[in-house]
């Protein structure tokens, strides 16, 4: 195996500390050559996730120390390979989940983290369903294991994960009740869910009216005081899947405390003899057995991308902005006014 290297000038977005979105910095540098087992990816699409919204507040569970380059996932084309990597990868498009570092025109990633992107799926579409799609697929089919004919509740049905969950559930023949602000109710209906206003103080009562016998699963990214209400929606045999703590995103103090509180609450509920179960979904769970974990990610992303390719799953792209406008993209994502995911793409001169 030969290596392919070249001098790569990279534009990066740096998060210097706990700043407002306009505090992000645009920087440039020369990217080092990829080491053994690594490749250089030319970014074609990356996204703005809830993780970055938490990171700028210093509230993400295990974020690195400031300053650093955010960017949870990326879709791009291999431009260079390091020692031990097949040079045939050069010129091919892949997806990768990085947790940080993807808000860059180019980045170095481990070759074993690359996931093929199917032909016919655009970079922006693939990016929109990368972490969101894998998360939704695994929560629905691996964690909750909801069967055809079941009923589920999706909190935040207009969000990146939520809108994907709604579509995957409907494709599997599952009835969906989705919470969203009234401005998004028409779109939530188009996706196939029955909308409920998340700001309605009687939201949970409205959901019970729609599903008086309880539901098979609730997917809750909010946490906080409402988590118990989500638990009470379940029928016997139902599953609560918690996958975030958005309710506490602005709270001061230890960023790990809200998650630890959720763990304790879920464990207590699981000890009850009522046939219901509660889980906290963590995308990174199982990574210690890296080969098996990566193989599962590849399998699940392939399933999701096939549905995108055949039109069964429509990625909800809220907006596409150039990389150097990351501050505006982050501000838009945090505005809670958009449906779907905000995507960063290369600046015109770098495309």
Residue, then its C-alpha position, 0 to 999 in steps of 0.5 A: x500500500x502506497x500513501x498519498x499526501x499533499x500539503x493541505x491548507x485547512x480552514x477551521x472554526x474554533x470554539x475559544x471558550x464559553x462564548x455566544x455564537x458570534x464568538x466563534x473564530x475562523x482560522x487557517x493552518x496547514x494540515x499535517x500529513x495523515x499518520x498510519x491508518x489515517x486519511x484526509x477528508x475534504x469536507x462536503x457537509x457537516x452539521x450543527x447538532x445539539x452537542x455543539x449548542x451545549x459545548x459552547x456553554x461548556x455543558x456537553x458531558x465529555x467535551x475537550x478543554x477549550x479551545x477546540x474545533x467543534x463538529x460532531x460528524x462529517x461527509x467528505x471525500x478522501x484526498x490523501x491516505x496515510x501508511x497502511x491505508x489503501x490508496x484506492x480510498x482516494x476520491x471516494x465519499x465517506x461519512x465519519x462521526x468525530x464528536x469534535x473537529x468536523x467544522x473544518x474544510x479538511x480533517x484527518x480521521x482514522x480510516x477504520x471510522x469511515x462509513x461508505x455513502x451510497x451513490x445517489x445520496x447527496x452529501x447534505x442528505x447523508x450528513x442530515x441522517x448520519x448521527x440523527x439517522x443512526x440514533x433514530x434507527x437504533x433507538x427504534x429498532x435496537x433499543x425499544x424494538x417497537x413492532x408494526x402496529x405499535x404506537x410511539x411518542x416522539x418529543x421534538x418531532x420537528x428536530x433532526x432526530x425527531x423528524x427522522x424517528x417519525x419517518x422511520x416509525x411510519x415506514x415500519x407501520x407504527x403510529x406516531x404522536x409527535x410534539x412540536x410548536x404549532x408552526x411545525x404541526x403541518x409538517x409533522x402531519x406531512x411526515x405522518x405523525x399526529x402533532x401535539x403542542x409541546x408548550x401546552x401545559x396539558x400536553x401529556x393529558x392530550x397525548x393520553x386522549x390520543x392513546x388512552x391505553x398507553x404507548x409502546x415507546x416514548x423517545x424523550x430528549x428533554x429530560x428534567x421534570x417531564x421525564x416522569x410524565x413520559x414514563x407514565x405514558x407507557x403501557x405495560x411492556x412499553x419502553x422509555x428511551x431517554x437520549x438527552x437533557x435539553x431541559x437543563x441546557x441553561x442550568x449552571x453547575x456540573x454538566x454531568x449532574x443532569x445525566x447522572x440524575x437521569x441514570x439514577x431515575x431510570x435505574x429506579x424505574x427499571x426495578x419496579x415490577x410493572x413490565x415497563x423498561x427505561x433506557x438511556x441511549x448513548x451513541x458511543x455505548x459499546x465503543x470499547x469493542x470497536x470492531x463490533x461497534x463500528x460494524x453495527x454503525x455501518x449496518x444501521x447507516x446503510x439501512x437508513x441511506x437505502x431509505x433515503x435513496x428510495x425516497x422512503x426517508x426524506x432528510x429534513x434540511x433546515x438550511x445550508x450555510x458556508x463553513x465560515x458562516x458557522x456563527x450564523x448557522x449555530x444561532x439559527x439552530x439555537x433559535x428553535x424556529x427551524x425544522x430539521x438540521x442546519x448544515x455547513x458546506x464548503x465555502x464557494x472558493x473551496x467547493 
